[in-house]
């Protein structure tokens, strides 16, 4: 299995939930790739595929796991289990 090297963060402008989660990731120095669902049709399609047809953001992937609108705490638990090397020591 390949080591997870980053979080993929699906977002859209003006989303306060996205802003909150992005700030938590940035403060923890978690590497992430941001994908704006309004500018990236493939990103929007992915989000719809995991969010019951909705464009619910933030949606985050950690390896092959995805979370729709997770709290910072929920995401931290997934990172601790799947990619602890991405969290600050």
N, C-alpha and C positions, 0 to 999 in steps of 0.2 A: 504494500500500500504506500502511495506517495505521501510525503509529509505535507500537511496543510501549511501554506506560506502566507495566506492572507484571508481576510473576510471580504466577501463581495457585498456591497451595500447598495441596494436599490432604493432610490429616493425620487422626490420631485420638489421643485422650488415652492416655497411657502408652507411646507409641511412642518408644523411645530414638533411633531413626534420624531420626524427625521432629524431635525436639528438637535433635539435632546439626546437621541441615541448617538448621533455623530460626535457630539461633544464628549460623551462618555468614552467612546472609542478613542478619540484623539487624546484625551487626558491620560488614558491608559497606554498610549503609544501602540495601539493595535494596528498593524498594517492592514490597509483596506484599499479596495478599488471601488470607486463610486460610479454608479451607472444611473443616469437621469432617465426615468421612464418616459418623460415627455420628449426627449431628444433621441432616444434609442428604441426603435420599434421592437428589436429583439429582446431588450430588457423588459419592456412592457408586456410582451407576450409571455416571457418567463414568469413574471409576477402573476399574471392572470392564470397561468397554468397551475400555480401552487396556492392561489388565494380564491378558489371557487369562482373563477371568472372575473374577479374584481381586481382593480389596480391599487391594492392596499399597500401602502408604504408606511414606514420602512419595512422592507423585506430584506433578509440577510441570509447569505449562505456561508456555511463553514464546512468546507469539503463538500460532501454529498448531502449534507443536512441543510434544511432551510427553515427559517422562522419568519412568520408573518407578524409584523408589528410587535416584536418582542420588547420587553422592558430591558434596561441595562442589566438587571440582575439575572433575568432569564438567559440573555446572551452570554453573560459571564459564566453561568453554569455549563452551558454547551462548550464554551472555550476551555473551561477547566477539564472537562471530560475528553474532548476531542483534539484540542490544540493548546495545551497548557504552555507550550513554548512561546505562544504569541502574547501571553500576559506578562505584565511586569513582575519581576521577582521580589 
